[in-house]
Amino acid sequence: MTSCAITAYKALNGILCVYKPSRIGLSSISERIRKVIAGDLNSMETRPVSSRVVIDGLLSRDENLTVRTVMNYADHPLVVGPRYQLKDIRLFSVHTLDWMSSGVIPFGIGASGCYHARKLQRSNPIRCYEVTGRLGYATASFDFSGEVREKSTYEHVTRGKLESVLNKMESNHQTLMYTTAAVDIGSQEAYEIASKGLLRPAHRKSMPIIYSIKLIEFKPPDFTVELQVVNEWPIFLKRMVHEIGIKLKTNATCIRLRCTRFGKYTVDDALLPFHIDLESAINSLEYYDLKQKKFVRPVNEDKFDDDFNDSFEEEPEEAMTFKFEQDADGWVDNDCHFDADRI
């Protein structure tokens, strides 16, 4: 009879959306997910210890041979370790963010999940970012963690001037879309390509393309822009904030970088790594349905409730403090201000 741990392990095949907090590395999140899932599987009912055959008696002494089965201690968890090791939990991250950034990262779990996660990565979906910049400073690393290299005034910067710079950047990148496709923007071929849908770069590792950029908040010295982009990397977005400051005849540095959407996955679909356990992971996975040929969520999310209730003890929910929410969402806190001794 199949045990609950084996059933739960087989159910770990799909795509799990995780929210990466700021100041936490991607490798730390992957290791935490593996440890939590492996620990929950080992705390459930696992397969029993196998047995081995022992033959008693010697033919040389004309003794009767007796056959019996005994416990195989070479298969005992106290000898070989827990049934589920960290290497048994297969993970593949579709998206990468640096240490400072926060946002949505889809993970593929299991053989089928990792396979479709790689297909999702090759499809190169559009990503949406919220980038917050601070006027008046320029650092060596283009973010608040670097050494301050320049300092300038920003009182002349207005919302209209900033929106004008953003509109010019968006127009330049829209022209660049057809340049990368080797198509004249005023030709009939360009019209036919645009009528079929959004034009994307042919290669995933080509130059970044910004499809949309708009100002969503302006509170000097801070401003926040929302971008829809492909083929980007964090340093490109930070350098873009630096270029915005130069075009405004001042300086600017990135103090917050947050990925709010990766393809169809948004922050509403993501789980914080601190809240992930085996039950929440299975209920949040998207499975690939062969009949519908698309990813679907399980219809009955209480499918494993009876098995989990026998293996997990209910713990009282602890209220999440504001400090935890602030760090989890990647908000700017008191650690990212610029001190006078760094200038």
Beta strands, then each sheet from edge to edge (+ up, - down):
strand 1: 14-20
strand 2: 51-56
strand 3: 66-71
strand 4: 91-93
strand 5: 102-109
strand 6: 127-135
strand 7: 137-139
strand 8: 148-151
strand 9: 209-219
strand 10: 222-230
strand 11: 252-262
strand 12: 265-266
strand 13: 287-289
strand 14: 294-296
sheet 1: 1+ 5- 4+
sheet 2: 1+ 5- 11- 6+ 10- 9+
sheet 3: 1+ 5- 11- 12+
sheet 4: 2+ 3-
sheet 5: 7+ 8-
sheet 6: 13+ 14-
end
